[in-house]
């Protein structure tokens, strides 16, 4: 073998070594990310399923072994509370040729949105007015000044120590606003994202306790590039409101 052939073989070896190094570094990371995604998504769906059943139990009085039916009722009641602000207390819900007697709390809409919605924050620029007011301070034995928002002025007008407004100044301020992005649970929450099988729902005989668990019975192993493997075990269970992964 001449020197040129040796050089060519060395270059090929270097390229293969670099490729193997990239595979060894990045493939396991990608597999771990997939494992984490399916675990989080599975548990997220189980939680949504459990919450839907809990809402159904609150308005009907019992759990429903059919998640899809419970989902339809829970979402329909939410739509009704949006359409009619007086839709609370005992109501008759007609849906799919069936009549449901539901007991709706006044806070149902708020609880629904905060349970299923995604908590988020935004920054808003707010136009405000600051007042400098004069009040008599007994502790000091003299008049004193303080700054308040204009909307708070009515709290001071009837106070015997209030003297008057000294100055008024408009300002702009940035405020962090907490809100919930709307999410409407759907039929997708009934299925494990990895196996596409329905989650296992178990209701006690007295209809007092609900258990939602992963359908994965045996660990799932998928080989990648012969050297690596995607592994997923049972993603947990929610029993009586308690999550096994907490």
N, C-alpha and C positions, 0 to 999 in steps of 0.2 A: 504494500500500500504506500503510495507516494505521499508527499507532504500535502498536496492539494486535497487529496481524498480525506486525509486526517483532519484537515481544517474544515472541510464540508461536514464531516461527521460530528465534529465538535460544535459547529453552529446548530446542527439539527438537535443535538443533545441539549444545548442551551435553550433552544426554543421550546422543546418538550418539557424541560425542567420548569421554565417560566409558566407554561400552560398548566402544569401540574400544581405549581404553587398557587396560581390564581384559583384553581378548582378547590384546593384544600382550604383556602382562606374564605372564599365567597359562598361556596355551596352549603357548608354547614350553617352559615349565618342566614342564608335564604330559607333553609329548612327550619331553623329555629323560629324565624319570623312567621312561617306558615303554621307551625305548631301553636305558637302563641295566638295567632289570629283566630284559628278554629276554636281554641279554648275560650277566648274572650267572647267570640260571636255566639258560641253555643250557650254560654252562661248568660249572656245578654238576652237571648231568645227565651231561655228557661225562665228568667226573671219576668219578662213581659207576659209569658203564658201564665205564670203564677199570679201576676197582678190582674190580668183580665179575669181569671177565675175568682179572685178575691172581690173585684168590683161586682161581678155577677152575683156572688153570694150575698153581698151587702144589699143589693136592690131586689133580689128574688127570695133570698132566705136560705139558699142551698147551693152547693157546687154543681156544676154540670159536667158529666163525663165527655160531652162533645165540646171541644174547644171552639170549633167553628160557630156553633150555635151561640155559645156564651159571648164570643167576639161580636157577633152580629147584634146581639141585644145591648151589650155595653156601648158599642159605637152608636147605635141608634138612639139610646138615651142621651148620649153626649150631644148628638145633633139636635135633639129636641130641646135641650137646655139652652142651646145657642139660639134656636128659632123662637123660643118662648121663655122669657125671664121668670115667668110664674110656674114653670114646669118643675115642681118639686112636691114632696109629699106622696101620697098614694095616687098612682096614675095607671091608666090602661094603655098598654102598648100593643098595637096590632101590626104583626109582621109575619110574612110568609104563611098567610092563612092560619095564623095562630094568635091567640090573645095571651099577653103576659101582664100580670099584675105586678107593678114595680113600685118600690118605695124609694123615692129619690131625695137625698139630702140637699139642702140649699147650697152646700159647698161642693157638690158633686163635680161641677165643671172645673173648679179650681184644683181639686184633688186629682182629677183626670189629667189635666194639663201638666201639673207638677210631677206626677208619677211617670208619665210616658214621654213628656217633653224633655228636650236636652237643655240643661242649664247653661246659659251663655251670658256674656257681658258685652256692652257696647258703650262708647263714650259719646255723650251728647253735649253740645254747647248750649248753655242755658243763659238767657237774658234775665238778669235779676236786678233788684233795686235795694240798695243798702241805705238805711236811715240812721242818722246820728241823733239820738234822743237825749233829753235832759230829765233826770229824775232826782228827787231829793233823797239822799242817803242818810238815814238816821245815825248809822254807825260812824259816819264821817262828820255829821253835823253840818253838811253843806250840800250844794247841788253837785251832781256827778253826771258824766256822759257815758253812753254805751252805744254800741252798734248792733242793729238788728236787721233782719230781712223785713221788707215792707209788708209782706203777708202776715207777719207776727204782730203788727202794730195794734190790732184790736185787743190783744192780750194786755196792753198797757193803758189804753184810753180811759178805762174806768178806775184805775188805781189812784188812790189819793195822793201818792207821791209823784205821779207823772206830771211834768210841767209842759213839755212840748217837744216839737221836732226842730232840731237845730240845722240839719243838713240832709240833703237827699242826693244820692249818686247812683246812676245806672252802671252796672258792671256785667261782664261776661265771665262765666266760669265753666269749666269742664267737669262733668259729673259722670261717674260710672253707673250705668243703669243695668240692673239684673233682670233678665227675662228668660223665658223658656221658648225654644224653637219647637213649633208644633210637630208632633209625631203621632200618627194614627196607626196603632198596631194592626197588623194584617195576618193573613193565613200563613205567611212565611215563618212566623214565630212558633208554629206548631211542629217544625221539622228541624232536625239536627243538620247544621250546615255541612258537616263532613260526610255523613252517611245518607242524608236525605230521608231518613226514617223518622216517624213521629216520636216526639218525646213521650216517655212513659208517665201517664197520669194515673195516680192511685187515690181514690177517695175512700175514707174510712166508712164502715157500715153505718155509723151514726151521723154521717155527713158533717162531721165537725172538723176533720183534719184532711188536708190536701198535701200530696207529695208529687213533685215533678222531678224526674230524673233522666239522665242521659241514656239513650238506647244502646250505647256502646258497652257490650258485655266483655269482649276480649280485646286486648290491645291491637290497634291497627298499625301495621308496619308496611311502608312502601319504600322500596329500594331506589336509590339514585346513584348513578355512576358506579355501581357495584360496591363502592367503599362506604357509602353513606345511606342513612335510612331515615325516613319520616316516621315518627312514632307518636301515636295518640292513644291515651288511655281514657277511661271513663271520665267525663268532664264534671261530674259531681251531681248533687241532689239538693233540692230545696224541700224541706219538710217542716210543716207548721210555721213557715216564715223564716226558718233558719237555714242559711246556706252552708253547705259543707266546706266551701273554699274560704270561709272567713275564720 
